[in-house]
Amino acid sequence: MSDNKETPRVRYADEAQSRPDNPRRSLHRTASNSSMSIHSVHSRVAAPEAVLPITYRTLSYNIEEDLKGAAVNKKDAKNIRGLEELDWHLISVDELYNRLSTSVSQGLSAEQVRRRTTEYGKNKPTPPPSGMFRKIMGYIFGGFGPLLFVGCILVFISWKPLGDPPAIANLALAIVLGAVFVIQAAFNAWQDWSSSRVMASITTMLPDECTVVRDNKQEWMTAIELVPGDIIKIKQGNKLPSDIRLIQVSSDAKFDRSILTGESEPVQGTVDSTDKNYLETRNIGLQGTHCISGTATGVCIATGDNTVFGRITGLTNKPRHEFTPLQKEIIRFVLIIMSFIATVVVLNIILWWDLTYPHSELVKLTLIRSAWLRKDHPDWINVPLLIVNCVSVGIAFIPEGLPVAIAMSLTIGANIMRKNKILCKSLATVETLGSVSVICSDKTGTLTKNEMFVTDSFTGGKQCTEEAARKAILEANDATNGPNKAMDQLRRVGGLCNAAEFDASTVNFPVSQMKMFGDPTDQAILRFSQTLGSVSKLRDDTKKLFEIAFNSRNKFMIRIMHSLDAGAEDMLYIKGAPDVLLPRCGSAIQTDGSIKPLSSVDLTQIESVKNKWSSGGKRVILVAQKSLGPNAGNLLSSSDPEKAVMAEARENLTLVGLVGLIDPVRDEIPTVIDTLRTAGIRVMMVTGDFKLTAQAIATDCGIIKTPPALIHGIAELDRDFTAPDDLSEKPENLRALVISGPELITLNDSQWEQLCRYEEIVFARTTPEQKLRIVKEFQARENIVSMTGDGVNDAPALKAADVGVALGSGSDIAIEAADMVLLDSFAAIVEAVKYGRVVFDNLKKTIVYLLPAGSFSELWPVMANVILGVPQVLSSFLMIIICLFTDAAGAITLAYEQPEQDVLLRPPRVPKKDRLVNTRLILHAYGFLGIYECLLSFVMAFWYMSRRGIPFSAMVFKYGDMDPKYDQDYVAEITNKASSIYFVNLVVIQFFNLFATRTRRLSIFQQPPIFNKATQNPAIFVAIVFALVIVFIFNYIPGIQDTVATATVPAEYFFLPVAFGLGLLLLDESRKYCVRRWPKGLLAKLAW
């Protein structure tokens, strides 16, 4: 349609339709901004945008004060000067065009774009300051760095000056701790770089395109290519790619500025200035904000750092951090370990304390007079040795491999998801997916292909297919049949009351190959109309006077059109949901073009057709019209034209016909739904479609498997329902439920309690507020909810969900609100859930693997040394080697473990019950594995000493005062070798513990580590070789032996640990068999 045939700038529409009500808050957590804000920050590190509203409001206030002549401080004056001098909002549209050398119809030329790109640069902000000093401090002292640093200093002091004589082993230990401290800092730096690279690659893969007019053509391009002067087309759901001056708006055009203002109330877009303050006027669209309703056209006036967003982010690069659920679990575990460390260290000091020092009797009684070592055996443990023992205990208890394993697990998970075209905005999202118990999914574009096409039409009292409709039009001039004016009018209204547009580059293509811009439903109807005749000619012969865009509340679209033919009447065209529009119709057009009042028989027929199509999974659109006489000016010149038009459309409409559209279910969806159901996840459809349509699609998808006769509705929801104490029980009679949005409004808490227990649920005819309410109701009942969607209507619920999942083909506003983006299809959600569970499983396995040797089995040699007075049969140096090298290598390999075969056969974990570290895990790690490894290692060490002539009885309770017949140098030599044997025994048994810990319930034969691509983990064998190399280095190289007090271990002391390891593996395999065989038995209840 020619530009001069449109109303210059403003298209009126219903103002109230896009204003969201304030939904009630989540019952179990809070999030930033308002509950309708689309910028979700829960479950991930808060971005710099978290402080944008404060800076925005400060700048706005300062501009206001300066405009009034009030004084502002120099710093603020500098910040506001650039914004205050902007006058884009004050100049006329014509002056805007002249200043930027552009026009709304032509846009910029290629040469203009080239010059302006050179002048202004790309449309991207300058990266914020790196804060390198703070980052480096974080690398050095993050994680367990402080403990390693303090331990290194204390052990070094124990060497000199406290050492008398200085023990070279203490120096070696200090050097090792220092080296590990540096290595950890280097790893932290590498991990930060690696994860930032992953997140950066994800950002570049997210869609960020816009519609621009250049060289008289409308085209898609990336936002980074924009330059000042570009003509940008904005529609509902778009994120504004730059600052724009609005030149055309529909009256329902509203913008969500909450990212800048912190306020959820949408701002009405206008063409004329509403405020002298650039930040407050409504004719400026700001980069990063969203169009939440209506349409608009704007001229790009600022890009990159020159935008308001770019200016403010330059002032607000101070991100704040919030703990994610996984971080809280890790902190909880660290606190448990720290309490163990504090207890054991204090106990060591108490036992060592010299009571000959002057103390009060109260202190002596408090120590229970048990601290006899320093008093009765002053030469047994001196101060340097006490310090080394305390450091050793501390290092032993801390699983140094855990931070590496956590970082590797999350990064590996994110990379695997990226390969599956799943993009996580935050690494923490990876783990949260493993807890999801409910998935609320939108229908269109998520479960279906979003490839709408018309299959049937109904007009003049007759049904026909698309092909039959085309034939009827072709026979319009047939003298026998006469013109089918009803079908021709259906074509006319479908083409004119339509927001879709043809791509100018494909207008000469066959209809089936034409590309279009717009909503899929509008595209399908426009294609249908074009099939029946030229829509472009219709649009050229008419002028649009008024428009109310379709939205999810009204569920219809209105256009008032003026024909350019002399004497023609102005017409109100409307299309939308039949259940909304049919009651407004009083007549219907007939085949010959005559108008006939609707009878009860007609209404019955129409309802029958609608229900038949809906039951077949088709979306039904009703098309109607109303004559407004030769001039609609009186209607539009009223004080509130939107209200007047809405009132005019409430009655006496003439039914033109019905259109049936189908959006096929994605081929893979039924299999995906079955897989998720097997994994204990309930998938629910949340859609705006009619009940019967939604139910039919849900049945095709596999969301509903219950026979239609057994599907419940609102009538089966008891208003006096009382939930049982055990909510895990799912009664057989609560199988399937189909309920509409209007019905949801009437539910009380008892009915919601009952509703949330159904296995199969379809929510039809829902609004954005109702989708949000659904998410929060399930969350309030301790469900971990994922919301998937791709439209504007889904954004509030996406933001509120524990894991918001958007499709890459979805609207900008949905992608912004989501935590995760599926670039391919909904089928990828299965992989996302799988690896979300794998991350948590692998972290538990890492902890189970690290605790027995690196904590429990290292503690008791120290305690035996202090309490029983026997030599310490595992040196402090070798304790550190186990923790930082041999065990750490194995722990890292567990991050690479493939999903267990039953990972999607288990129900999702309940975060409040299935903790990362719980009593069952501690019992398994210490009570079973720890005792087994520790006891056998003691036996091996003392058996060797006994074979070398130093029986256990000669050492126990001697505290170094052994019989003179035992040469002290000989005892020291044998003790060093016994320490090396204890060390080797632990390392070798841990090899088998590594194999045992790979699975929580499955046998090693069900999850083999080799020869099975789906389960293999070659990294395990690399870790074993690495550990053996470490053993060789510290036990077989003479120079190192003398320095760190180790010795060569006889071969027989390698073979016996192998037998012990096989025994451990056999015992654990037997335990797992019992768990699988008797899932409700005692061992199953104790299983970690």
GIPEUR-V502969 format. One record per residue. N is the residue number from 0. PSI is psi as a letter, one per 30 degrees, with the letter a starting at -180 (NA if undefined). Layout:
N,PSI ; N,PSI
//
This chain:
0,k ; 1,l ; 2,e ; 3,f ; 4,g ; 5,l ; 6,k ; 7,e ; 8,e ; 9,k ; 10,j ; 11,l ; 12,l ; 13,j ; 14,e ; 15,f ; 16,f ; 17,g ; 18,j ; 19,k ; 20,l ; 21,j ; 22,l ; 23,l ; 24,l ; 25,k ; 26,f ; 27,f ; 28,l ; 29,l ; 30,l ; 31,l ; 32,a ; 33,l ; 34,f ; 35,f ; 36,k ; 37,g ; 38,j ; 39,k ; 40,f ; 41,l ; 42,g ; 43,l ; 44,k ; 45,k ; 46,l ; 47,f ; 48,f ; 49,f ; 50,g ; 51,e ; 52,e ; 53,e ; 54,e ; 55,e ; 56,e ; 57,e ; 58,e ; 59,e ; 60,e ; 61,e ; 62,e ; 63,e ; 64,e ; 65,e ; 66,e ; 67,f ; 68,g ; 69,l ; 70,k ; 71,l ; 72,l ; 73,e ; 74,e ; 75,e ; 76,e ; 77,e ; 78,e ; 79,f ; 80,e ; 81,e ; 82,e ; 83,f ; 84,f ; 85,k ; 86,g ; 87,e ; 88,f ; 89,f ; 90,l ; 91,l ; 92,e ; 93,e ; 94,e ; 95,e ; 96,e ; 97,e ; 98,e ; 99,g ; 100,h ; 101,l ; 102,l ; 103,f ; 104,e ; 105,e ; 106,a ; 107,l ; 108,l ; 109,e ; 110,e ; 111,e ; 112,e ; 113,e ; 114,e ; 115,f ; 116,e ; 117,e ; 118,e ; 119,f ; 120,a ; 121,l ; 122,i ; 123,k ; 124,l ; 125,k ; 126,k ; 127,l ; 128,k ; 129,f ; 130,h ; 131,e ; 132,e ; 133,e ; 134,e ; 135,e ; 136,e ; 137,e ; 138,e ; 139,e ; 140,g ; 141,l ; 142,b ; 143,g ; 144,e ; 145,e ; 146,e ; 147,e ; 148,e ; 149,e ; 150,e ; 151,e ; 152,e ; 153,e ; 154,e ; 155,e ; 156,e ; 157,f ; 158,e ; 159,k ; 160,f ; 161,f ; 162,k ; 163,i ; 164,l ; 165,k ; 166,k ; 167,f ; 168,e ; 169,e ; 170,e ; 171,e ; 172,e ; 173,e ; 174,e ; 175,e ; 176,e ; 177,e ; 178,e ; 179,e ; 180,e ; 181,e ; 182,e ; 183,e ; 184,e ; 185,e ; 186,e ; 187,e ; 188,e ; 189,e ; 190,e ; 191,e ; 192,e ; 193,e ; 194,e ; 195,e ; 196,e ; 197,e ; 198,e ; 199,e ; 200,e ; 201,e ; 202,e ; 203,f ; 204,f ; 205,k ; 206,k ; 207,i ; 208,l ; 209,l ; 210,k ; 211,k ; 212,j ; 213,k ; 214,h ; 215,g ; 216,k ; 217,k ; 218,l ; 219,k ; 220,l ; 221,k ; 222,f ; 223,f ; 224,f ; 225,k ; 226,l ; 227,k ; 228,f ; 229,k ; 230,j ; 231,k ; 232,k ; 233,k ; 234,l ; 235,k ; 236,f ; 237,k ; 238,k ; 239,k ; 240,f ; 241,l ; 242,k ; 243,l ; 244,k ; 245,k ; 246,f ; 247,k ; 248,k ; 249,l ; 250,f ; 251,g ; 252,j ; 253,k ; 254,k ; 255,j ; 256,g ; 257,f ; 258,f ; 259,e ; 260,f ; 261,g ; 262,k ; 263,f ; 264,k ; 265,l ; 266,k ; 267,k ; 268,k ; 269,l ; 270,e ; 271,l ; 272,k ; 273,f ; 274,k ; 275,f ; 276,j ; 277,e ; 278,f ; 279,f ; 280,l ; 281,g ; 282,g ; 283,k ; 284,k ; 285,k ; 286,k ; 287,f ; 288,l ; 289,k ; 290,j ; 291,f ; 292,l ; 293,a ; 294,l ; 295,l ; 296,k ; 297,l ; 298,k ; 299,k ; 300,f ; 301,k ; 302,l ; 303,b ; 304,f ; 305,f ; 306,l ; 307,e ; 308,e ; 309,e ; 310,e ; 311,e ; 312,f ; 313,f ; 314,f ; 315,h ; 316,h ; 317,i ; 318,k ; 319,l ; 320,k ; 321,k ; 322,k ; 323,l ; 324,e ; 325,e ; 326,e ; 327,e ; 328,e ; 329,e ; 330,e ; 331,e ; 332,e ; 333,e ; 334,e ; 335,e ; 336,e ; 337,e ; 338,e ; 339,e ; 340,e ; 341,e ; 342,e ; 343,e ; 344,e ; 345,e ; 346,e ; 347,e ; 348,e ; 349,e ; 350,f ; 351,f ; 352,k ; 353,j ; 354,f ; 355,f ; 356,l ; 357,j ; 358,l ; 359,l ; 360,e ; 361,e ; 362,e ; 363,e ; 364,e ; 365,e ; 366,g ; 367,g ; 368,g ; 369,f ; 370,i ; 371,f ; 372,e ; 373,e ; 374,e ; 375,f ; 376,i ; 377,f ; 378,f ; 379,e ; 380,j ; 381,l ; 382,e ; 383,e ; 384,e ; 385,e ; 386,e ; 387,e ; 388,e ; 389,e ; 390,e ; 391,e ; 392,e ; 393,e ; 394,e ; 395,e ; 396,e ; 397,k ; 398,i ; 399,f ; 400,f ; 401,e ; 402,e ; 403,e ; 404,e ; 405,e ; 406,e ; 407,e ; 408,e ; 409,e ; 410,e ; 411,e ; 412,e ; 413,e ; 414,e ; 415,e ; 416,e ; 417,e ; 418,f ; 419,g ; 420,h ; 421,j ; 422,j ; 423,k ; 424,f ; 425,k ; 426,e ; 427,f ; 428,e ; 429,e ; 430,e ; 431,e ; 432,f ; 433,f ; 434,f ; 435,k ; 436,f ; 437,k ; 438,j ; 439,j ; 440,k ; 441,l ; 442,d ; 443,k ; 444,f ; 445,e ; 446,f ; 447,l ; 448,f ; 449,h ; 450,i ; 451,k ; 452,k ; 453,k ; 454,e ; 455,l ; 456,l ; 457,j ; 458,k ; 459,g ; 460,g ; 461,k ; 462,k ; 463,l ; 464,l ; 465,e ; 466,e ; 467,e ; 468,e ; 469,e ; 470,e ; 471,e ; 472,e ; 473,f ; 474,g ; 475,e ; 476,g ; 477,k ; 478,f ; 479,e ; 480,f ; 481,l ; 482,k ; 483,i ; 484,f ; 485,e ; 486,e ; 487,e ; 488,e ; 489,e ; 490,e ; 491,e ; 492,e ; 493,e ; 494,e ; 495,e ; 496,i ; 497,k ; 498,f ; 499,l ; 500,k ; 501,k ; 502,k ; 503,f ; 504,f ; 505,g ; 506,f ; 507,g ; 508,l ; 509,l ; 510,e ; 511,f ; 512,f ; 513,k ; 514,k ; 515,l ; 516,k ; 517,a ; 518,k ; 519,e ; 520,e ; 521,e ; 522,e ; 523,e ; 524,e ; 525,e ; 526,e ; 527,e ; 528,e ; 529,e ; 530,e ; 531,f ; 532,l ; 533,j ; 534,e ; 535,e ; 536,e ; 537,e ; 538,e ; 539,f ; 540,g ; 541,l ; 542,k ; 543,k ; 544,f ; 545,k ; 546,k ; 547,j ; 548,l ; 549,k ; 550,l ; 551,f ; 552,e ; 553,e ; 554,h ; 555,l ; 556,k ; 557,k ; 558,k ; 559,k ; 560,k ; 561,k ; 562,k ; 563,f ; 564,k ; 565,k ; 566,f ; 567,l ; 568,k ; 569,k ; 570,k ; 571,j ; 572,k ; 573,k ; 574,k ; 575,a ; 576,k ; 577,e ; 578,f ; 579,e ; 580,f ; 581,e ; 582,f ; 583,f ; 584,k ; 585,f ; 586,l ; 587,k ; 588,k ; 589,l ; 590,e ; 591,g ; 592,f ; 593,l ; 594,k ; 595,k ; 596,k ; 597,k ; 598,l ; 599,e ; 600,e ; 601,e ; 602,e ; 603,e ; 604,e ; 605,e ; 606,e ; 607,e ; 608,e ; 609,e ; 610,e ; 611,e ; 612,e ; 613,e ; 614,f ; 615,g ; 616,g ; 617,k ; 618,k ; 619,k ; 620,k ; 621,k ; 622,k ; 623,l ; 624,l ; 625,k ; 626,k ; 627,g ; 628,a ; 629,f ; 630,k ; 631,g ; 632,e ; 633,e ; 634,e ; 635,f ; 636,g ; 637,l ; 638,f ; 639,i ; 640,e ; 641,e ; 642,e ; 643,e ; 644,e ; 645,e ; 646,e ; 647,e ; 648,g ; 649,f ; 650,l ; 651,h ; 652,l ; 653,k ; 654,k ; 655,e ; 656,a ; 657,k ; 658,k ; 659,k ; 660,l ; 661,k ; 662,j ; 663,k ; 664,k ; 665,k ; 666,e ; 667,f ; 668,e ; 669,e ; 670,e ; 671,e ; 672,e ; 673,e ; 674,e ; 675,e ; 676,e ; 677,e ; 678,g ; 679,g ; 680,k ; 681,k ; 682,k ; 683,k ; 684,k ; 685,j ; 686,l ; 687,g ; 688,l ; 689,l ; 690,e ; 691,e ; 692,e ; 693,e ; 694,e ; 695,e ; 696,e ; 697,e ; 698,e ; 699,e ; 700,f ; 701,g ; 702,e ; 703,k ; 704,f ; 705,k ; 706,k ; 707,e ; 708,f ; 709,g ; 710,k ; 711,l ; 712,a ; 713,f ; 714,f ; 715,f ; 716,j ; 717,k ; 718,f ; 719,g ; 720,k ; 721,k ; 722,k ; 723,l ; 724,e ; 725,j ; 726,f ; 727,f ; 728,k ; 729,j ; 730,k ; 731,f ; 732,f ; 733,i ; 734,d ; 735,k ; 736,k ; 737,k ; 738,k ; 739,l ; 740,e ; 741,e ; 742,e ; 743,e ; 744,f ; 745,f ; 746,k ; 747,l ; 748,e ; 749,e ; 750,e ; 751,e ; 752,e ; 753,e ; 754,e ; 755,f ; 756,f ; 757,k ; 758,e ; 759,j ; 760,k ; 761,k ; 762,j ; 763,l ; 764,h ; 765,k ; 766,l ; 767,e ; 768,e ; 769,e ; 770,e ; 771,e ; 772,e ; 773,e ; 774,e ; 775,e ; 776,e ; 777,e ; 778,e ; 779,f ; 780,h ; 781,h ; 782,k ; 783,j ; 784,k ; 785,k ; 786,k ; 787,k ; 788,l ; 789,g ; 790,l ; 791,e ; 792,f ; 793,f ; 794,e ; 795,e ; 796,e ; 797,e ; 798,e ; 799,f ; 800,l ; 801,e ; 802,j ; 803,k ; 804,j ; 805,l ; 806,k ; 807,f ; 808,g ; 809,a ; 810,l ; 811,e ; 812,e ; 813,e ; 814,e ; 815,e ; 816,f ; 817,l ; 818,f ; 819,k ; 820,k ; 821,j ; 822,f ; 823,d ; 824,l ; 825,f ; 826,f ; 827,f ; 828,f ; 829,e ; 830,e ; 831,e ; 832,e ; 833,e ; 834,f ; 835,e ; 836,e ; 837,e ; 838,e ; 839,e ; 840,e ; 841,e ; 842,e ; 843,e ; 844,e ; 845,e ; 846,e ; 847,e ; 848,e ; 849,e ; 850,e ; 851,e ; 852,e ; 853,f ; 854,d ; 855,e ; 856,f ; 857,f ; 858,e ; 859,f ; 860,e ; 861,e ; 862,e ; 863,e ; 864,e ; 865,e ; 866,e ; 867,f ; 868,g ; 869,l ; 870,k ; 871,j ; 872,g ; 873,j ; 874,l ; 875,e ; 876,e ; 877,f ; 878,e ; 879,e ; 880,e ; 881,e ; 882,e ; 883,f ; 884,d ; 885,e ; 886,e ; 887,e ; 888,e ; 889,e ; 890,e ; 891,e ; 892,f ; 893,f ; 894,f ; 895,g ; 896,k ; 897,l ; 898,k ; 899,l ; 900,f ; 901,g ; 902,e ; 903,g ; 904,f ; 905,l ; 906,l ; 907,l ; 908,l ; 909,j ; 910,e ; 911,f ; 912,e ; 913,i ; 914,l ; 915,e ; 916,j ; 917,a ; 918,e ; 919,e ; 920,e ; 921,e ; 922,e ; 923,e ; 924,e ; 925,e ; 926,f ; 927,d ; 928,e ; 929,e ; 930,e ; 931,e ; 932,e ; 933,e ; 934,e ; 935,e ; 936,e ; 937,e ; 938,e ; 939,e ; 940,e ; 941,f ; 942,e ; 943,e ; 944,e ; 945,e ; 946,f ; 947,g ; 948,g ; 949,i ; 950,l ; 951,e ; 952,f ; 953,f ; 954,e ; 955,k ; 956,g ; 957,f ; 958,h ; 959,f ; 960,i ; 961,l ; 962,k ; 963,f ; 964,f ; 965,j ; 966,k ; 967,e ; 968,e ; 969,e ; 970,e ; 971,e ; 972,e ; 973,e ; 974,e ; 975,e ; 976,e ; 977,e ; 978,e ; 979,e ; 980,e ; 981,e ; 982,e ; 983,e ; 984,e ; 985,e ; 986,e ; 987,e ; 988,e ; 989,f ; 990,e ; 991,e ; 992,e ; 993,e ; 994,e ; 995,e ; 996,f ; 997,f ; 998,k ; 999,e ; 1000,f ; 1001,l ; 1002,l ; 1003,f ; 1004,f ; 1005,f ; 1006,i ; 1007,k ; 1008,f ; 1009,l ; 1010,g ; 1011,j ; 1012,e ; 1013,f ; 1014,f ; 1015,l ; 1016,i ; 1017,f ; 1018,f ; 1019,e ; 1020,e ; 1021,e ; 1022,e ; 1023,e ; 1024,e ; 1025,e ; 1026,e ; 1027,e ; 1028,e ; 1029,e ; 1030,e ; 1031,e ; 1032,e ; 1033,f ; 1034,f ; 1035,f ; 1036,j ; 1037,e ; 1038,e ; 1039,e ; 1040,e ; 1041,e ; 1042,e ; 1043,g ; 1044,h ; 1045,l ; 1046,l ; 1047,k ; 1048,k ; 1049,l ; 1050,e ; 1051,f ; 1052,g ; 1053,e ; 1054,e ; 1055,e ; 1056,e ; 1057,e ; 1058,e ; 1059,e ; 1060,e ; 1061,e ; 1062,e ; 1063,e ; 1064,e ; 1065,e ; 1066,e ; 1067,e ; 1068,e ; 1069,e ; 1070,e ; 1071,e ; 1072,e ; 1073,e ; 1074,e ; 1075,e ; 1076,e ; 1077,i ; 1078,f ; 1079,g ; 1080,l ; 1081,e ; 1082,e ; 1083,e ; 1084,f ; 1085,f ; 1086,k ; 1087,NA
//
